[in-house]
Amino acid sequence: MPHSYNKIWVHAIFATKERQLLIKSESEQKIYDHLKDQLIEIGCPVRIINGMPEHIHLLFLMNPQKAIADVLKQIKGNTSHWINENNIVVEKFAWQTGYAAYSVSESRLQIVYKYILQQKTHHAKQTFAEEYDEFIKFHGLKI
């Protein structure tokens, strides 16, 4: 094949350190916009970012020249530094070290998009810990 083709959608989830409720409604859009800008800067177009006070979900197109671990490390590090430097939240802000990242097929893209869009409704019925465990089990990963 003379050309390489890649189109890998990623659903990434990560939490604030110790799952502290640090992302308040008045700062969440600023944080989401900064994450989006970081992803675009490294060649990962964003479909949606949304979340709750202790975690976020991102749906983006992976840059084939990058590794997922490097992308998430970069955006998490940059964003936590930016949040603290600009006093976006009152407390010292940090993300947990880990993350979850799953590939999303084109046929499921709209379903995942709606799921991320409706996070606040979803979490009125299910905690983040329950959601996280469900994702781990669904994807056949160890807890």
ABEGO torsion letter per residue (X at the ends): XABBBBBBBBBBBBBBBGGBBABBAAAAAAAAAAAAAAAAAAGBBBABBBEBAABBBBBBBBBAABBAAAAAAAAAAAAAAAAAAAGABABBBBBBABBBBBBBBAAAAAAAAAAAAAAAAAAAABBAAAAAAAAAAAAGBBX
